[in-house]
Amino acid sequence: MTRTRRATTGIIALALAGIIFVIPFVFIGLQAGKSRTEAAMLAFSLPKAWLFWDNFVAVVTARDYQLLLAFFNSSLITVLSVAALVVLSAMVGYVMQRRPSAVTGLAQIFLLVGLMMPPAVVPTIGLLQSIGLFKTMTGMILIQIAYNLSFSTMLYRAFIATIPRDLDEAARIDGAKPRQIFFRVILPLLKPVTVTNIVVQSIAIFNDFTGPLYYLPGRDNVTVQLTLYNFQSAYATQYNLLFMNILLVTIPPLIVFIFFNRQIVAGMTAGAVKG
Amino acid sequence: MSGVQLKNIRKSFGALEIIKGIDLEIAPGEFTVFVGPSGCGKSTLLRMIAGLEDVTSGALTIGGRDVTDREPSERGIAMVFQSYALYPHMTVAENIGFGLSLARRPKAEIDAKVNAAADALQLTHLLDRKPKALSGGQRQRVAIGRAIVRNPQVFLFDEPLSNLDASLRAQMRLEIADLHARLKTTMIYVTHDQVEAMTMADKIVVLNGGKIEQVGSPMALYDRPATPFVAGFIGSPRMNLYQGAFAERAGCRTYGIRPEHITLSETDGRWPGTVRHIERLGADALVYLDVEEAGPMVARSEGHAPVAIGQRLWASPIAGHEHRFEI
């Protein structure tokens, strides 16, 4: 292929990607700067007057600074559940990979079930109510852990399969107990896949809309995705404020993604070829 | 210094028996090499001595102490793996001192022992590096260093040189032999390479199909192989072995003659044949003959021997170097 042709196809591909990924984002940005009446037309146009700051203040102060509370709640849920996910699934993945037995075989089936079966909402709410965890942050965190444990464990197990067993054995000969083998030899080597896992899980949990909607009702329990309801009602939707809210809610995951993009790919492909 | 005794050691994986009853006595300070083809159970046997595989039945003693059911770290052994098994996230110093730090020794003691080991293995300038930044030979030395600081009664080596290139392998062979001469510790070394076995061992244990085929010093195995298997395995190029009518005429079930114990002549001799191929190695040449009554035969000759492909030659065994087996 000649150089010009290669360049042309490259430009076309970039333009297509731009239309698909960038245009919606630009649209959000434009809407977030418009006045209420102008935004209601949902036109792809520049605002007549930029009301970006006014909209920003309106969104943040809405319902007694509810957005800030939502950010706090969402961050708390995300940090605690991701931390628990990393520790639990790395340990489970290690045992499942290193000690195949009837028990790990059964656990494997449960993992697959966890991946394939859609969660049943009503029975889950019933269970939460009966053990007193409905409408609590603890309940929400446990649910996020349960929902994501399968994927996370599979990720770790696949990665641990690429770590030679000789290392475990060398550590055993050096006098390490199983716990020490895991924490001092294996866990440090899981860094690439842990970064991947943290990023993927925290974006998913932070952006989760239905989970908090079903299991975490209540004014004080609001999470960021639920604040989007603030400006939407059956009769009047304030599109300018809605889009400003979307913009604010999208920023944290975007930052995480931009910074860890490289490591995510590295973690996903680690072990694919011998390093 | 302590010896190792194996009494009727067996190992089964399910219904499959890998090690079929091994009795072996390794004297204190001896350099013993387990050699055999792949799948003969030599690595499994070593891993059983190390405690990485359970012993199905039998007893294992190290230094007079029954260690059959002990943890690897309680057996007084250290092991060097084929893959080196260095911890990739630790520096060379941390790798060597890992066992000591697990045992919660004081930092000064760890440093002193690590430095002493590094000094002995010329690793001092590499102590701050990660294994990734080392060459194959250096990694191997770090693995040996990690074994030395444990101050073991028995060193175990599992094909430690098979990932190195030929010249480095020869060098490391010498270094391990030096190490043995210096430490005078019992060493057990597993390899499938008969050259390593011949050059390093005090005692060679030839294994085949989970059983001991023969035990002895390298030259004893070379001079007096007990079975055709040992005869074919020890010595390079391998011994010419014949069965059937040819062996019967020689008065045995299997007849063997080493290439270096055959003389070639252009005029007369025991077996007439035609030269099929010649490999000139420099100091000597290997002549591949098609012998009429026996089939292919390899003979070792002087490097400049005036032979050509297609030439007719007579091969004769040197008296006293023929091997006759009844199996």
HADDOCK unambig.tbl for C-alpha pairs under 7 A between the chains (distance, minus, plus):
assign (segid A and resid 166 and name CA) (segid B and resid 85 and name CA) 5.44 0.50 0.50
assign (segid A and resid 167 and name CA) (segid B and resid 85 and name CA) 5.08 0.50 0.50
assign (segid A and resid 167 and name CA) (segid B and resid 86 and name CA) 6.89 0.50 0.50
assign (segid A and resid 167 and name CA) (segid B and resid 87 and name CA) 6.65 0.50 0.50
assign (segid A and resid 170 and name CA) (segid B and resid 85 and name CA) 6.45 0.50 0.50
assign (segid A and resid 172 and name CA) (segid B and resid 72 and name CA) 6.71 0.50 0.50
assign (segid A and resid 172 and name CA) (segid B and resid 73 and name CA) 6.68 0.50 0.50
assign (segid A and resid 173 and name CA) (segid B and resid 72 and name CA) 5.17 0.50 0.50
assign (segid A and resid 173 and name CA) (segid B and resid 73 and name CA) 4.84 0.50 0.50
assign (segid A and resid 173 and name CA) (segid B and resid 78 and name CA) 6.72 0.50 0.50
assign (segid A and resid 174 and name CA) (segid B and resid 73 and name CA) 6.10 0.50 0.50
assign (segid A and resid 174 and name CA) (segid B and resid 99 and name CA) 4.45 0.50 0.50
assign (segid A and resid 175 and name CA) (segid B and resid 73 and name CA) 4.70 0.50 0.50
assign (segid A and resid 175 and name CA) (segid B and resid 99 and name CA) 6.16 0.50 0.50
assign (segid A and resid 175 and name CA) (segid B and resid 102 and name CA) 6.80 0.50 0.50
assign (segid A and resid 176 and name CA) (segid B and resid 102 and name CA) 6.45 0.50 0.50
assign (segid A and resid 185 and name CA) (segid B and resid 87 and name CA) 6.86 0.50 0.50
assign (segid A and resid 188 and name CA) (segid B and resid 89 and name CA) 6.93 0.50 0.50
assign (segid A and resid 189 and name CA) (segid B and resid 89 and name CA) 6.77 0.50 0.50
